[in-house]
Amino acid sequence: MSSTVPRPRTRKAPAERSAEIVAAATAVAREQGLSALTLRAVAERAGITSGLVAHYQPSMDDLIARVYTDLVEEEVRDVERVVAVAPGAAASLGALIDTLMDGARDELTVVWVEGWAMARRSDALAAAVHAQMQRWQTLVERIVEEGCRTGAFSTTEPGEVSWQLIGMIDGLNAQSLARGTDTTRFARRTARAAEALVGAQPGTIPVTA
């Protein structure tokens, strides 16, 4: 028997109902991770039947990919705003490290980790994961290239070192989540490693941790 709490039936426009279902799925994923996204869970959160969810979202793979994209896009835009106000490439890279390793994004780390694992079984999610990884690559590479233009950095491989830096941060966040430890204490070491990667003078990438 479904545990969905019945509500008075309200006829809504298809676009409104679809947006309501996406919002419910996003809330579930943010709180419990992508793996918690089932027809029943989304229906319960939206206060509608599973059949109605299936009518408006016939592919759970597509819904999961949409939710993943929306959550990661929100994070990218937030980080872009943070680094945009930093004075110069070194400060921007330090701000990026600080904000990604401040321990306030654990729910998104879960989304990332589960997205990588679940993408092996979903073409839609795999495409979404690839697109968002490229989005992060572009963000970090843009900072590194700016540092090279201004002389703050000296690497000749901005793409490669950007990818490596993202991997370091993602790995530490995932490890800290699994171990139940605080990622913040690794921010300063990560900044020192970033200086070596981008060819910056020691101590020039500032972090607050």
Backbone as ProteinMPNN parsed JSONL, in Angstrom:
{"seq_chain_A": "MSSTVPRPRTRKAPAERSAEIVAAATAVAREQGLSALTLRAVAERAGITSGLVAHYQPSMDDLIARVYTDLVEEEVRDVERVVAVAPGAAASLGALIDTLMDGARDELTVVWVEGWAMARRSDALAAAVHAQMQRWQTLVERIVEEGCRTGAFSTTEPGEVSWQLIGMIDGLNAQSLARGTDTTRFARRTARAAEALVGAQPGTIPVTA", "coords_chain_A": {"N_chain_A": [[0.849, -1.2, 0.0], [0.548, 2.189, -0.859], [2.277, 4.849, 0.766], [1.756, 7.422, 0.286], [0.499, 10.546, 1.153], [-2.776, 11.46, 0.691], [-3.967, 14.289, -1.11], [-6.24, 17.02, -1.679], [-7.499, 16.908, -4.958], [-6.032, 18.846, -7.437], [-6.211, 20.463, -10.42], [-3.543, 21.166, -12.435], [-1.563, 23.194, -14.637], [0.325, 21.549, -17.21], [3.097, 22.323, -17.367], [3.482, 23.523, -14.896], [2.957, 21.404, -13.137], [4.974, 19.622, -13.899], [7.266, 21.102, -13.221], [6.903, 21.204, -10.483], [7.275, 18.53, -9.798], [9.966, 18.154, -10.525], [11.135, 19.928, -8.699], [10.491, 18.66, -6.296], [11.92, 16.266, -6.604], [14.506, 17.29, -6.682], [14.759, 18.293, -4.093], [14.687, 15.915, -2.611], [17.029, 14.654, -3.57], [18.988, 16.483, -2.74], [18.84, 16.226, 0.02], [19.113, 13.462, 0.5], [20.614, 12.25, -1.47], [21.363, 11.143, -4.871], [20.744, 8.451, -5.232], [18.485, 8.039, -3.779], [16.38, 8.772, -5.294], [13.447, 7.733, -6.333], [10.39, 6.683, -7.924], [8.402, 6.512, -5.963], [9.504, 7.949, -3.789], [9.742, 10.529, -4.85], [7.095, 11.062, -5.464], [5.917, 11.036, -2.911], [7.195, 13.247, -1.749], [6.241, 15.28, -3.386], [3.581, 15.059, -2.909], [1.771, 13.654, -4.483], [0.503, 11.032, -6.655], [2.402, 8.084, -7.529], [1.906, 7.306, -10.112], [1.214, 9.692, -11.352], [3.609, 11.065, -11.269], [5.086, 9.401, -12.983], [3.689, 9.856, -15.309], [4.292, 12.519, -15.988], [7.035, 12.48, -15.878], [8.317, 10.283, -17.55], [10.729, 8.904, -17.754], [12.899, 7.881, -15.383], [15.646, 7.955, -15.424], [16.183, 10.189, -17.011], [15.055, 12.153, -15.384], [16.672, 12.002, -13.095], [19.125, 12.767, -14.229], [18.462, 15.383, -14.923], [18.007, 16.535, -12.386], [20.536, 16.205, -11.218], [22.069, 17.855, -12.929], [20.862, 20.366, -12.439], [21.463, 20.78, -9.705], [24.291, 20.781, -9.674], [24.83, 22.834, -11.477], [23.857, 24.984, -10.01], [25.726, 25.009, -7.929], [28.094, 25.569, -9.358], [27.541, 28.145, -10.354], [27.406, 29.522, -7.949], [30.066, 29.28, -6.999], [31.383, 30.58, -9.078], [30.535, 33.204, -8.634], [31.835, 33.694, -6.222], [34.615, 33.539, -6.881], [34.78, 35.537, -8.741], [34.924, 38.01, -7.531], [37.368, 38.099, -6.381], [40.64, 39.522, -6.074], [42.508, 39.109, -8.615], [44.253, 36.271, -10.156], [45.591, 34.453, -8.413], [44.355, 34.951, -5.946], [41.77, 34.297, -6.688], [42.025, 31.541, -7.158], [42.67, 30.724, -4.596], [40.293, 31.449, -3.285], [38.532, 29.725, -4.533], [39.495, 27.217, -3.643], [39.093, 27.534, -0.879], [36.231, 27.802, -0.727], [35.326, 25.397, -1.784], [36.298, 23.583, -0.019], [35.299, 24.017, 2.479], [33.623, 22.496, 3.995], [30.908, 22.898, 3.838], [29.469, 21.829, 1.795], [28.679, 19.183, 1.759], [26.363, 17.76, 1.023], [26.306, 18.106, -1.706], [28.655, 16.896, -2.415], [27.963, 14.241, -1.99], [26.067, 13.988, -4.048], [27.757, 14.311, -6.282], [29.539, 12.082, -5.983], [27.764, 9.887, -6.048], [26.682, 10.377, -8.526], [28.84, 9.876, -10.274], [29.121, 7.087, -9.877], [26.543, 6.042, -10.528], [26.296, 6.84, -13.129], [27.433, 4.969, -14.74], [25.472, 3.224, -15.409], [23.577, 4.622, -16.748], [22.922, 6.353, -19.58], [21.94, 8.94, -19.905], [22.544, 10.206, -17.471], [25.309, 9.888, -17.512], [26.021, 11.574, -19.627], [25.266, 14.005, -18.522], [26.965, 14.169, -16.286], [29.468, 14.245, -17.563], [29.226, 16.683, -18.939], [29.048, 18.52, -16.816], [31.46, 18.102, -15.492], [33.15, 19.093, -17.428], [32.348, 21.713, -17.323], [33.307, 22.527, -14.806], [36.012, 22.165, -15.309], [36.456, 24.151, -17.227], [35.953, 26.461, -15.703], [38.044, 26.432, -13.732], [40.284, 26.282, -15.383], [40.133, 28.697, -16.732], [40.796, 30.504, -14.703], [43.447, 29.733, -14.199], [44.636, 30.228, -16.687], [44.346, 32.998, -16.8], [46.053, 33.706, -14.706], [48.465, 32.917, -15.849], [48.638, 34.734, -17.961], [48.987, 37.131, -16.606], [51.342, 36.754, -15.311], [51.396, 35.691, -12.792], [51.253, 32.959, -12.59], [53.045, 30.168, -14.035], [52.745, 27.864, -15.508], [52.78, 25.718, -18.38], [50.8, 24.106, -19.088], [47.873, 24.597, -18.649], [45.329, 23.371, -18.844], [45.777, 20.665, -18.104], [46.8, 20.892, -15.457], [44.68, 22.126, -14.224], [42.703, 20.168, -14.332], [43.942, 18.245, -12.72], [44.012, 19.602, -10.274], [41.267, 19.911, -9.702], [40.658, 17.202, -9.409], [42.148, 16.594, -7.091], [40.839, 18.144, -5.123], [38.194, 17.15, -5.283], [38.701, 14.469, -4.596], [39.687, 14.668, -1.949], [37.456, 15.802, -0.68], [35.564, 13.741, -1.038], [36.838, 11.631, 0.329], [36.948, 12.73, 2.917], [34.25, 12.926, 3.499], [33.535, 10.21, 3.548], [35.104, 9.343, 5.665], [34.197, 10.88, 7.703], [35.453, 13.224, 8.493], [36.945, 16.539, 8.734], [37.247, 18.531, 5.938], [38.353, 21.026, 5.77], [40.807, 21.322, 7.077], [42.659, 20.528, 5.243], [42.899, 22.452, 3.375], [44.96, 24.423, 3.292], [47.231, 22.892, 2.688], [46.444, 21.989, 0.206], [46.407, 24.387, -1.209], [49.156, 24.963, -1.219], [50.034, 22.826, -2.765], [48.717, 23.468, -5.108], [50.064, 25.777, -5.852], [52.516, 24.723, -6.673], [51.629, 23.236, -8.862], [50.577, 25.164, -10.668], [52.719, 26.778, -11.024], [53.297, 28.947, -9.307], [54.615, 31.441, -7.049], [55.725, 30.314, -3.828], [53.37, 30.497, -1.193], [51.7, 32.383, -2.328], [49.099, 31.854, -3.072], [46.294, 32.508, -1.438], [44.565, 31.182, 1.409], [41.941, 30.907, 3.803], [41.725, 29.021, 5.753]], "CA_chain_A": [[0.0, 0.0, 0.0], [1.344, 3.41, -0.922], [2.214, 5.691, 1.954], [1.553, 8.795, -0.14], [-0.611, 11.199, 1.83], [-3.633, 12.046, -0.336], [-4.342, 15.682, -1.001], [-7.336, 17.355, -2.594], [-7.039, 16.959, -6.345], [-5.98, 20.168, -8.033], [-5.738, 20.384, -11.796], [-2.516, 22.169, -12.697], [-1.021, 23.201, -15.997], [1.411, 20.556, -17.32], [4.413, 22.893, -17.048], [3.519, 23.741, -13.451], [3.061, 20.099, -12.485], [6.302, 19.08, -14.182], [8.222, 21.846, -12.395], [6.677, 20.77, -9.099], [7.893, 17.208, -9.643], [11.414, 18.359, -10.548], [11.508, 20.55, -7.43], [10.411, 17.621, -5.263], [13.052, 15.357, -6.819], [15.72, 18.015, -6.304], [14.807, 18.337, -2.63], [15.047, 14.569, -2.152], [18.438, 14.415, -3.898], [19.824, 17.329, -1.899], [18.813, 15.726, 1.392], [19.405, 12.035, 0.642], [21.46, 11.756, -2.54], [20.705, 10.716, -6.111], [20.263, 7.069, -5.129], [17.178, 8.034, -3.113], [15.356, 9.196, -6.242], [12.559, 6.703, -6.864], [9.046, 7.198, -8.171], [7.673, 6.636, -4.708], [10.073, 9.021, -2.973], [9.4, 11.805, -5.465], [5.653, 11.243, -5.301], [5.649, 11.382, -1.515], [7.647, 14.605, -1.5], [5.363, 16.191, -4.122], [2.213, 14.886, -2.443], [0.941, 13.158, -5.575], [0.665, 9.598, -6.84], [3.527, 7.642, -8.346], [1.456, 7.291, -11.498], [1.262, 11.047, -11.896], [5.031, 11.337, -11.508], [5.475, 8.662, -14.182], [3.047, 10.485, -16.464], [5.006, 13.74, -16.351], [8.456, 12.158, -15.982], [8.293, 8.856, -17.895], [12.06, 8.303, -17.626], [13.59, 8.259, -14.154], [17.031, 8.283, -15.783], [16.202, 11.588, -17.455], [14.779, 13.005, -14.224], [17.883, 12.02, -12.263], [20.11, 13.59, -14.94], [18.026, 16.783, -14.805], [18.246, 16.971, -11.008], [21.989, 16.303, -11.074], [22.511, 19.051, -13.644], [20.379, 21.561, -11.74], [22.204, 20.953, -8.454], [25.686, 21.126, -9.96], [24.809, 24.171, -12.076], [23.697, 25.927, -8.907], [27.007, 25.088, -7.239], [29.058, 26.255, -10.225], [27.228, 29.579, -10.365], [27.782, 30.055, -6.637], [31.524, 29.389, -6.952], [31.757, 31.638, -10.022], [30.334, 34.495, -7.963], [32.871, 33.837, -5.196], [35.938, 33.81, -7.463], [34.723, 36.738, -9.588], [35.235, 39.227, -6.768], [38.731, 38.003, -5.847], [41.548, 40.417, -6.813], [43.599, 38.436, -9.307], [44.145, 34.826, -10.342], [46.018, 33.717, -7.213], [43.279, 35.095, -4.965], [40.63, 33.534, -7.203], [42.277, 30.126, -6.918], [42.54, 30.536, -3.157], [38.871, 31.517, -2.946], [37.92, 28.482, -5.004], [39.882, 26.156, -2.709], [38.394, 27.786, 0.382], [34.79, 27.556, -0.775], [35.058, 23.991, -2.075], [36.798, 22.723, 1.062], [34.905, 24.579, 3.772], [32.757, 21.557, 4.699], [29.505, 23.289, 3.757], [28.885, 21.288, 0.571], [28.669, 17.724, 1.836], [25.241, 17.176, 0.284], [26.667, 18.103, -3.116], [29.683, 15.861, -2.589], [27.212, 12.986, -2.145], [25.5, 14.008, -5.399], [28.856, 14.053, -7.211], [30.04, 10.71, -5.859], [26.746, 8.967, -6.552], [26.553, 10.613, -9.959], [29.899, 9.123, -10.952], [28.838, 5.651, -9.81], [25.298, 5.714, -11.217], [26.427, 7.155, -14.555], [27.85, 3.75, -15.462], [24.277, 2.489, -15.816], [22.609, 5.557, -17.323], [23.507, 7.215, -20.602], [21.518, 10.32, -19.659], [23.327, 10.732, -16.355], [26.704, 9.945, -17.953], [26.169, 12.792, -20.419], [25.169, 15.139, -17.595], [28.197, 14.197, -15.501], [30.551, 14.703, -18.448], [29.034, 18.111, -19.215], [29.348, 19.316, -15.629], [32.9, 18.023, -15.266], [33.753, 20.045, -18.364], [32.039, 23.057, -16.82], [34.29, 22.806, -13.752], [37.322, 22.281, -15.965], [36.51, 25.47, -17.853], [36.052, 27.464, -14.642], [39.385, 26.446, -13.139], [41.269, 26.571, -16.434], [40.061, 30.133, -16.997], [41.577, 31.164, -13.649], [44.864, 29.43, -14.402], [45.084, 30.951, -17.881], [44.465, 34.408, -16.426], [47.287, 33.815, -13.944], [49.595, 32.832, -16.779], [48.692, 35.985, -18.729], [49.454, 38.232, -15.758], [52.643, 36.423, -14.752], [51.278, 35.111, -11.449], [51.497, 31.53, -12.771], [53.967, 29.951, -15.148], [52.568, 26.558, -16.134], [52.52, 25.674, -19.818], [49.726, 23.123, -19.274], [46.766, 25.021, -17.785], [44.256, 22.38, -18.852], [46.163, 19.485, -17.34], [46.925, 21.169, -14.032], [43.33, 22.42, -13.735], [42.066, 18.868, -14.138], [44.552, 17.616, -11.561], [43.59, 20.319, -9.074], [39.887, 19.505, -9.441], [40.708, 15.833, -8.892], [42.633, 16.635, -5.709], [39.786, 18.68, -4.256], [37.098, 16.176, -5.258], [39.132, 13.293, -3.853], [39.745, 14.984, -0.522], [36.086, 15.957, -0.191], [34.943, 12.422, -0.976], [37.492, 10.894, 1.421], [36.536, 13.312, 4.194], [32.859, 12.536, 3.716], [33.505, 8.798, 3.925], [35.76, 9.172, 6.96], [33.558, 11.72, 8.704], [36.435, 14.198, 8.969], [36.797, 17.905, 8.256], [38.113, 18.814, 4.794], [38.946, 22.356, 5.898], [42.192, 21.27, 7.527], [43.537, 20.222, 4.111], [42.853, 23.55, 2.409], [46.256, 25.069, 3.171], [48.119, 21.989, 1.948], [45.992, 21.991, -1.186], [46.884, 25.64, -1.803], [50.586, 24.831, -1.483], [50.159, 21.929, -3.914], [48.25, 24.217, -6.28], [51.16, 26.674, -6.253], [53.482, 23.929, -7.438], [51.015, 22.83, -10.118], [50.411, 26.279, -11.612], [53.975, 27.517, -11.14], [53.216, 30.212, -8.573], [55.554, 31.569, -5.947], [55.186, 29.748, -2.577], [52.669, 31.399, -0.309], [50.965, 33.441, -3.04], [47.681, 31.492, -3.181], [45.821, 32.659, -0.059], [43.372, 30.515, 1.907], [41.644, 31.379, 5.15], [41.746, 27.902, 6.709]], "C_chain_A": [[0.875, 1.237, 0.0], [1.169, 4.23, 0.336], [2.03, 7.162, 1.585], [0.34, 9.387, 0.555], [-1.493, 11.866, 0.788], [-3.931, 13.507, -0.057], [-5.522, 15.947, -1.917], [-6.806, 17.5, -4.009], [-7.127, 18.385, -6.876], [-5.435, 20.026, -9.445], [-4.759, 21.526, -12.054], [-2.082, 22.089, -14.153], [0.148, 22.22, -16.066], [2.779, 21.106, -16.94], [4.555, 23.099, -15.546], [3.694, 22.426, -12.707], [4.442, 19.505, -12.695], [7.361, 19.769, -13.326], [8.104, 21.451, -10.93], [7.362, 19.429, -8.833], [9.415, 17.331, -9.638], [11.886, 18.961, -9.231], [11.48, 19.535, -6.296], [11.59, 16.656, -5.375], [14.365, 16.012, -6.399], [15.869, 18.074, -4.791], [15.211, 16.982, -2.052], [16.534, 14.313, -2.38], [19.354, 15.235, -3.014], [19.917, 16.767, -0.483], [19.357, 14.308, 1.518], [20.302, 11.462, -0.447], [20.669, 11.29, -3.74], [20.104, 9.318, -5.995], [18.905, 6.973, -4.458], [16.047, 8.397, -4.068], [14.639, 7.995, -6.849], [11.211, 7.35, -7.135], [8.31, 7.465, -6.871], [8.182, 7.803, -3.879], [9.692, 10.388, -3.528], [7.915, 12.092, -5.292], [5.303, 11.662, -3.881], [6.04, 12.821, -1.226], [6.704, 15.618, -2.183], [3.918, 16.111, -3.656], [1.254, 14.453, -3.526], [1.179, 11.655, -5.718], [1.898, 9.286, -7.683], [3.161, 7.645, -9.822], [1.515, 8.666, -12.146], [2.713, 11.472, -12.152], [5.468, 10.665, -12.807], [4.869, 9.273, -15.446], [3.85, 11.695, -16.94], [6.511, 13.518, -16.516], [8.58, 10.666, -16.299], [9.637, 8.15, -17.767], [12.719, 8.789, -16.341], [15.053, 8.599, -14.437], [17.137, 9.746, -16.211], [15.954, 12.536, -16.29], [16.007, 13.121, -13.335], [18.958, 12.892, -12.914], [19.753, 15.068, -14.835], [18.319, 17.319, -13.408], [19.744, 17.157, -10.764], [22.492, 17.597, -11.712], [22.099, 20.315, -12.905], [21.182, 21.827, -10.471], [23.634, 21.401, -8.714], [25.774, 22.511, -10.604], [24.696, 25.243, -10.993], [25.018, 26.107, -8.159], [28.028, 25.854, -8.068], [28.801, 27.758, -10.229], [27.616, 30.239, -9.045], [29.293, 30.267, -6.551], [32.013, 30.464, -7.918], [31.593, 33.017, -9.397], [31.424, 34.753, -6.928], [34.204, 34.243, -5.822], [35.948, 35.106, -8.277], [35.13, 37.994, -8.842], [36.645, 39.189, -6.176], [39.679, 38.836, -6.701], [42.723, 39.682, -7.451], [43.465, 36.927, -9.286], [44.527, 34.038, -9.094], [44.941, 33.773, -6.135], [42.04, 34.317, -5.396], [40.804, 32.043, -6.933], [42.183, 29.819, -5.428], [41.096, 30.549, -2.718], [38.15, 30.254, -3.375], [38.228, 27.332, -4.058], [39.135, 26.312, -1.382], [36.932, 27.36, 0.317], [34.454, 26.091, -1.063], [35.485, 23.063, -0.946], [36.392, 23.241, 2.435], [33.936, 23.687, 4.546], [31.288, 21.862, 4.598], [28.783, 22.664, 2.569], [28.813, 19.765, 0.583], [27.537, 17.106, 1.029], [25.533, 17.144, -1.207], [27.798, 17.132, -3.405], [29.02, 14.499, -2.763], [26.634, 12.897, -3.558], [26.574, 13.705, -6.44], [29.285, 12.584, -7.178], [29.026, 9.705, -6.409], [26.54, 9.152, -8.052], [27.601, 9.844, -10.751], [29.575, 7.629, -10.992], [27.62, 5.273, -10.654], [25.384, 5.965, -12.714], [26.85, 5.941, -15.38], [26.645, 2.991, -15.995], [23.227, 3.384, -16.48], [23.301, 6.471, -18.32], [23.162, 8.677, -20.353], [22.347, 10.95, -18.546], [24.801, 10.843, -16.744], [26.96, 11.217, -18.758], [26.14, 14.026, -19.527], [26.443, 15.281, -16.772], [29.347, 14.732, -16.339], [30.444, 16.209, -18.688], [29.414, 18.966, -18.013], [30.822, 19.236, -15.239], [33.63, 18.997, -16.191], [33.505, 21.476, -17.915], [33.028, 23.45, -15.72], [35.684, 22.996, -14.336], [37.486, 23.676, -16.558], [36.682, 26.566, -16.818], [37.467, 27.566, -14.092], [40.437, 26.809, -14.183], [41.284, 28.06, -16.768], [40.875, 30.919, -15.963], [43.067, 30.971, -13.881], [45.408, 30.183, -15.618], [45.242, 32.445, -17.593], [45.745, 34.64, -15.627], [48.515, 33.746, -14.818], [49.748, 34.125, -17.583], [49.288, 37.136, -17.906], [50.817, 37.968, -15.137], [52.602, 35.858, -13.349], [51.571, 33.612, -11.472], [52.393, 31.334, -13.991], [53.795, 28.599, -15.826], [52.331, 26.701, -17.633], [51.393, 24.691, -20.144], [48.519, 23.481, -18.395], [45.621, 24.021, -17.73], [44.563, 21.182, -17.976], [46.208, 19.771, -15.835], [45.563, 21.533, -13.43], [42.593, 21.132, -13.432], [42.635, 18.192, -12.893], [44.109, 18.289, -10.257], [42.15, 19.968, -8.703], [39.843, 18.095, -8.844], [41.17, 15.77, -7.448], [41.531, 17.08, -4.753], [38.632, 17.699, -4.143], [37.464, 14.956, -4.418], [39.17, 13.523, -2.361], [38.349, 15.146, 0.071], [35.385, 14.606, -0.05], [35.526, 11.596, 0.167], [37.024, 11.416, 2.784], [35.095, 12.954, 4.52], [32.774, 11.092, 4.192], [34.085, 8.562, 5.316], [35.086, 9.959, 8.08], [34.511, 12.729, 9.308], [36.208, 15.548, 8.29], [37.774, 18.187, 7.124], [38.878, 20.119, 4.96], [40.425, 22.289, 6.259], [43.179, 20.927, 6.414], [43.624, 21.376, 3.117], [44.226, 24.19, 2.204], [47.245, 24.184, 2.408], [47.735, 21.96, 0.471], [46.444, 23.255, -1.897], [48.369, 25.558, -2.121], [50.829, 23.903, -2.68], [49.74, 22.633, -5.199], [49.332, 25.169, -6.772], [52.196, 25.932, -7.091], [52.915, 23.566, -8.811], [50.97, 23.977, -11.125], [51.681, 27.086, -11.801], [53.902, 28.886, -10.501], [54.284, 30.24, -7.488], [54.932, 30.994, -4.665], [54.532, 30.828, -1.715], [51.83, 32.457, -0.994], [49.501, 33.099, -3.287], [47.101, 31.492, -1.778], [44.59, 31.815, 0.226], [43.169, 30.958, 3.34], [41.742, 30.29, 6.191], [43.097, 27.829, 7.425]], "O_chain_A": [[1.834, 1.327, 0.767], [0.08, 4.309, 0.904], [2.129, 8.043, 2.439], [-0.734, 8.786, 0.546], [-1.028, 12.748, 0.066], [-4.124, 13.908, 1.091], [-5.775, 15.172, -2.839], [-5.781, 18.143, -4.231], [-8.165, 19.039, -6.773], [-4.328, 19.526, -9.643], [-5.102, 22.699, -11.91], [-2.219, 21.055, -14.807], [0.885, 22.069, -15.091], [3.547, 20.426, -16.258], [5.628, 22.875, -14.985], [4.479, 22.337, -11.764], [5.022, 18.942, -11.766], [8.245, 19.114, -12.773], [9.108, 21.374, -10.222], [7.954, 19.223, -7.774], [10.084, 16.683, -8.834], [12.92, 18.556, -8.699], [12.353, 19.55, -5.428], [12.186, 16.274, -4.368], [15.235, 15.356, -5.825], [16.971, 17.923, -4.264], [15.994, 16.92, -1.105], [17.223, 13.813, -1.49], [20.394, 14.741, -2.579], [20.976, 16.835, 0.141], [19.99, 13.974, 2.519], [20.712, 10.305, -0.359], [19.461, 11.066, -3.655], [19.067, 9.036, -6.597], [18.239, 5.941, -4.552], [14.877, 8.336, -3.69], [15.152, 7.332, -7.751], [10.925, 8.438, -6.634], [7.678, 8.507, -6.699], [7.39, 8.565, -3.325], [9.358, 11.3, -2.771], [7.522, 13.223, -5.007], [4.476, 12.552, -3.68], [5.312, 13.54, -0.541], [6.411, 16.676, -1.625], [3.114, 16.99, -3.967], [0.078, 14.819, -3.515], [1.974, 11.078, -4.976], [2.372, 10.125, -8.45], [3.992, 7.946, -10.678], [1.823, 8.796, -13.331], [3.002, 12.155, -13.135], [6.139, 11.281, -13.635], [5.466, 9.212, -16.521], [4.063, 11.877, -18.139], [7.182, 14.28, -17.213], [8.91, 9.871, -15.419], [9.682, 6.923, -17.68], [13.059, 9.966, -16.22], [15.634, 9.444, -13.756], [18.067, 10.45, -15.819], [16.567, 13.601, -16.211], [16.346, 14.211, -12.875], [19.627, 13.667, -12.231], [20.635, 15.912, -14.675], [18.822, 18.433, -13.263], [20.164, 18.152, -10.172], [23.255, 18.343, -11.098], [22.901, 21.238, -12.76], [21.541, 22.971, -10.191], [24.134, 22.306, -8.044], [26.693, 23.275, -10.307], [25.359, 26.278, -11.057], [25.385, 27.226, -7.798], [28.749, 26.699, -7.538], [29.735, 28.552, -10.12], [28.095, 31.373, -9.024], [29.75, 31.311, -6.085], [32.96, 31.186, -7.607], [32.424, 33.9, -9.61], [31.884, 35.884, -6.77], [34.851, 35.18, -5.354], [37.004, 35.705, -8.478], [35.626, 38.943, -9.449], [37.069, 40.15, -5.535], [39.543, 38.86, -7.924], [43.813, 39.642, -6.881], [42.684, 36.365, -8.518], [43.862, 33.06, -8.752], [44.647, 32.768, -5.489], [41.342, 33.743, -4.56], [39.861, 31.362, -6.531], [41.671, 28.768, -5.041], [40.701, 29.749, -1.87], [37.265, 29.766, -2.673], [37.338, 26.558, -3.707], [38.613, 25.34, -0.835], [36.448, 26.645, 1.195], [33.412, 25.6, -0.631], [35.09, 21.897, -0.91], [37.048, 22.948, 3.435], [33.476, 24.061, 5.625], [30.476, 21.163, 5.205], [27.603, 22.94, 2.355], [28.879, 19.13, -0.47], [27.713, 16.053, 0.418], [25.06, 16.249, -1.908], [27.896, 16.601, -4.511], [29.458, 13.694, -3.584], [26.707, 11.845, -4.193], [26.339, 12.935, -7.371], [29.381, 11.93, -8.217], [29.388, 8.786, -7.144], [26.254, 8.19, -8.766], [27.292, 9.233, -11.773], [29.737, 6.985, -12.028], [27.661, 4.299, -11.406], [24.631, 5.373, -13.488], [26.637, 5.907, -16.592], [26.775, 2.2, -16.93], [22.109, 2.939, -16.741], [24.163, 7.268, -17.95], [23.996, 9.558, -20.565], [22.797, 12.089, -18.665], [25.471, 11.795, -16.346], [27.995, 11.862, -18.591], [26.893, 14.976, -19.742], [26.943, 16.39, -16.583], [30.115, 15.576, -15.879], [31.445, 16.923, -18.646], [30.033, 20.018, -18.17], [31.374, 20.202, -14.712], [34.6, 19.642, -15.792], [34.351, 22.349, -18.105], [33.529, 24.574, -15.705], [36.437, 23.872, -13.912], [38.534, 24.304, -16.407], [37.462, 27.497, -17.02], [38.025, 28.659, -13.998], [41.372, 27.556, -13.895], [42.342, 28.619, -17.058], [41.56, 31.882, -16.307], [43.853, 31.913, -13.777], [46.517, 30.715, -15.575], [46.171, 33.08, -18.091], [46.441, 35.634, -15.832], [49.503, 34.435, -14.563], [50.868, 34.558, -17.853], [49.994, 37.995, -18.434], [51.392, 38.855, -14.506], [53.647, 35.573, -12.764], [52.075, 33.059, -10.495], [52.491, 32.202, -14.858], [54.63, 28.222, -16.648], [51.752, 27.686, -18.091], [51.068, 24.467, -21.31], [48.184, 22.725, -17.483], [45.007, 23.842, -16.678], [43.718, 20.734, -17.201], [45.709, 18.98, -15.036], [45.322, 21.274, -12.251], [41.934, 21.013, -12.399], [41.884, 17.626, -12.098], [43.862, 17.614, -9.258], [41.844, 19.754, -7.53], [39.095, 17.827, -7.904], [40.646, 14.98, -6.662], [41.319, 16.469, -3.705], [38.14, 17.439, -3.045], [36.654, 14.466, -3.63], [38.735, 12.67, -1.587], [38.083, 14.689, 1.183], [34.696, 14.358, 0.94], [34.785, 10.934, 0.895], [36.739, 10.633, 3.691], [34.756, 12.708, 5.678], [32.034, 10.782, 5.126], [33.619, 7.694, 6.054], [35.364, 9.739, 9.259], [34.405, 13.062, 10.489], [35.382, 15.673, 7.386], [38.987, 18.098, 7.312], [39.937, 20.299, 4.359], [41.212, 23.114, 5.796], [44.391, 21.02, 6.607], [44.347, 21.285, 2.125], [44.615, 24.471, 1.07], [48.008, 24.676, 1.576], [48.6, 21.913, -0.404], [46.824, 23.204, -3.067], [48.803, 26.027, -3.173], [51.711, 24.155, -3.502], [50.339, 22.42, -6.253], [49.499, 25.347, -7.979], [52.688, 26.451, -8.092], [53.637, 23.587, -9.807], [51.286, 23.786, -12.299], [51.725, 27.983, -12.642], [54.377, 29.871, -11.065], [54.79, 29.2, -7.066], [53.734, 31.168, -4.437], [55.072, 31.92, -1.537], [51.296, 33.344, -0.328], [48.73, 33.975, -3.678], [47.378, 30.58, -0.999], [43.68, 31.732, -0.598], [44.123, 31.344, 4.016], [41.834, 30.579, 7.384], [43.304, 26.954, 8.265]]}, "name": "protein", "num_of_chains": 1, "seq": "MSSTVPRPRTRKAPAERSAEIVAAATAVAREQGLSALTLRAVAERAGITSGLVAHYQPSMDDLIARVYTDLVEEEVRDVERVVAVAPGAAASLGALIDTLMDGARDELTVVWVEGWAMARRSDALAAAVHAQMQRWQTLVERIVEEGCRTGAFSTTEPGEVSWQLIGMIDGLNAQSLARGTDTTRFARRTARAAEALVGAQPGTIPVTA"}
